[in-house]
Amino acid sequence: MTRDKRQPASSGGAFHQENFRRRTRFITVFLVMIALLLVVVVLNVNMGSVTISPGEIVRIILTHQGSDPKNVDIIWELRLPRILMGAILGGGLSLAGFLLQTYFENPIAGPFVLGISSGSKMIVAITMIVFLSRFSHVSSWTLIVAAFIGALISTGFILIISRRVTHMASLLVAGIMVGYICSAITDFIVTFADDSDIVNLRDWSLGSFSGSSWSNVGVTAIVIGVAFALTLLLSKPIGAFQLGEAYAQSMGVNVKRFRVAIILLSSLLSGCVTAFAGPISFVGIAVPFLVKMSLKTARPLIVIPGTFLGGGVFCMWCDFIARMAFAPMELNISTVTAMFGAPVVIFMMIRKRRWGA
């Protein structure tokens, strides 16, 4: 009798101990990411082609005044908007990758690999050329709508192919081919464009956070903030869907509406990123994997904010490397994200093969 009474207590103690370990791990990982975020922010604000002392930077940020008006403009009009854009867009792109991986039930799925970013790039390029030939300015909302439409077009092709192709590897190859087709069309358009107002279109098409403004920061914060909130509201359906479509249906999830919601949110997120920064590679695949591996959980309520925060840190770090590695010459952001993200994807594939998954 004594042994029977002790067994539940022992099991309960082990459960509470494991729960405590999980919470400690979650808190530790988030604290590390927040610390990395602060470090990257300081590096991006402090370092550049023009050296500004830390004391001067603090004074400029707090009072909007400094000993040299040029330094004020550099901090407030160049560096801070670019930092915020990198954080917001990086988080949105990582979140889009997480949603696509949930939809296709494959960790290799991502906006860049499936050709969704390339579709957004193509429609945005066409829109910029058409609008700039008739008007002197293209609004941020116009670019977002164009990128969203392009993302939906590419996603539509992928979904049509997915109905005929059962093997995920074939679907990924089809997505890559869709991306190549869209990129070829975009390159053709950019090559033969005559309008002098689209001189920077080629640099944008390769991916960059340069040229960010406070108005763009405000627009992206609204769009991606709303998408992030809606994704959090889908945490329970996502968690049920991760356990299988049949289980999700048994839990009362309308799978058809759920799939539509995921496609719309992932298209909106990846389209918004492409509209302002161009296509950025491997972030949507590498960051969700690294976050899940660090947290050792797939719970959406934990992974979603972790993925968003990790994506911001990752893109801000890559943007810092792009600016400073060969200063004053600047690398394209996709070049740096590929350098850090591609090895992660290779590691994912090797580990999956080793485990026989």
KAGIHU-V573612 format. One record per residue. N is the residue number from 1. RES is the residue in one small letter. PSI is psi in whole degrees, 0 to 359 (* if undefined). Layout:
# KAGIHU-V573612
n-><N:N>
res-><RES:RES>
psi-><PSI:PSI>
This chain:
# KAGIHU-V573612
n-><1:2:3:4:5:6:7:8:9:10:11:12:13:14:15:16:17:18:19:20:21:22:23:24:25:26:27:28:29:30:31:32:33:34:35:36:37:38:39:40:41:42:43:44:45:46:47:48:49:50:51:52:53:54:55:56:57:58:59:60:61:62:63:64:65:66:67:68:69:70:71:72:73:74:75:76:77:78:79:80:81:82:83:84:85:86:87:88:89:90:91:92:93:94:95:96:97:98:99:100:101:102:103:104:105:106:107:108:109:110:111:112:113:114:115:116:117:118:119:120:121:122:123:124:125:126:127:128:129:130:131:132:133:134:135:136:137:138:139:140:141:142:143:144:145:146:147:148:149:150:151:152:153:154:155:156:157:158:159:160:161:162:163:164:165:166:167:168:169:170:171:172:173:174:175:176:177:178:179:180:181:182:183:184:185:186:187:188:189:190:191:192:193:194:195:196:197:198:199:200:201:202:203:204:205:206:207:208:209:210:211:212:213:214:215:216:217:218:219:220:221:222:223:224:225:226:227:228:229:230:231:232:233:234:235:236:237:238:239:240:241:242:243:244:245:246:247:248:249:250:251:252:253:254:255:256:257:258:259:260:261:262:263:264:265:266:267:268:269:270:271:272:273:274:275:276:277:278:279:280:281:282:283:284:285:286:287:288:289:290:291:292:293:294:295:296:297:298:299:300:301:302:303:304:305:306:307:308:309:310:311:312:313:314:315:316:317:318:319:320:321:322:323:324:325:326:327:328:329:330:331:332:333:334:335:336:337:338:339:340:341:342:343:344:345:346:347:348:349:350:351:352:353:354:355:356:357>
res-><m:t:r:d:k:r:q:p:a:s:s:g:g:a:f:h:q:e:n:f:r:r:r:t:r:f:i:t:v:f:l:v:m:i:a:l:l:l:v:v:v:v:l:n:v:n:m:g:s:v:t:i:s:p:g:e:i:v:r:i:i:l:t:h:q:g:s:d:p:k:n:v:d:i:i:w:e:l:r:l:p:r:i:l:m:g:a:i:l:g:g:g:l:s:l:a:g:f:l:l:q:t:y:f:e:n:p:i:a:g:p:f:v:l:g:i:s:s:g:s:k:m:i:v:a:i:t:m:i:v:f:l:s:r:f:s:h:v:s:s:w:t:l:i:v:a:a:f:i:g:a:l:i:s:t:g:f:i:l:i:i:s:r:r:v:t:h:m:a:s:l:l:v:a:g:i:m:v:g:y:i:c:s:a:i:t:d:f:i:v:t:f:a:d:d:s:d:i:v:n:l:r:d:w:s:l:g:s:f:s:g:s:s:w:s:n:v:g:v:t:a:i:v:i:g:v:a:f:a:l:t:l:l:l:s:k:p:i:g:a:f:q:l:g:e:a:y:a:q:s:m:g:v:n:v:k:r:f:r:v:a:i:i:l:l:s:s:l:l:s:g:c:v:t:a:f:a:g:p:i:s:f:v:g:i:a:v:p:f:l:v:k:m:s:l:k:t:a:r:p:l:i:v:i:p:g:t:f:l:g:g:g:v:f:c:m:w:c:d:f:i:a:r:m:a:f:a:p:m:e:l:n:i:s:t:v:t:a:m:f:g:a:p:v:v:i:f:m:m:i:r:k:r:r:w:g:a>
psi-><320:322:320:326:328:333:312:323:319:318:318:322:320:322:313:324:317:321:321:320:319:313:320:318:315:312:318:314:316:322:321:317:322:319:317:322:315:319:315:322:314:316:316:324:321:327:142:190:335:122:126:133:150:319:320:322:314:318:318:318:320:321:350:24:154:175:333:121:331:322:324:316:322:316:310:329:342:302:312:312:322:320:313:321:319:318:313:311:324:317:318:320:320:320:322:319:319:318:318:322:325:317:310:356:43:129:349:347:138:162:322:316:321:0:7:318:323:323:318:318:319:312:323:318:315:316:317:318:316:314:317:339:341:329:168:357:146:124:157:322:325:317:320:316:317:315:322:317:316:320:320:321:312:317:322:317:318:320:322:317:323:335:335:339:123:333:130:326:319:323:320:320:319:321:320:320:320:319:319:319:314:320:322:318:318:315:322:317:315:321:320:12:134:346:131:344:352:33:323:2:324:317:320:320:343:352:120:146:1:154:11:143:166:327:319:323:317:317:313:324:320:308:308:328:316:316:321:316:318:324:320:322:337:12:312:312:323:316:321:320:329:336:3:148:320:318:319:319:321:336:5:13:127:100:321:312:324:316:318:317:318:317:317:316:315:323:319:317:309:325:319:319:314:324:324:335:358:180:133:127:148:349:317:345:311:315:311:322:313:322:314:319:322:317:338:43:157:12:120:323:336:318:324:304:327:320:318:314:317:322:322:316:316:312:325:321:314:323:324:316:318:325:321:342:316:38:143:356:141:134:158:144:325:331:317:317:327:322:322:327:323:316:327:318:319:317:320:315:321:316:321:319:322:323:353:24:*>
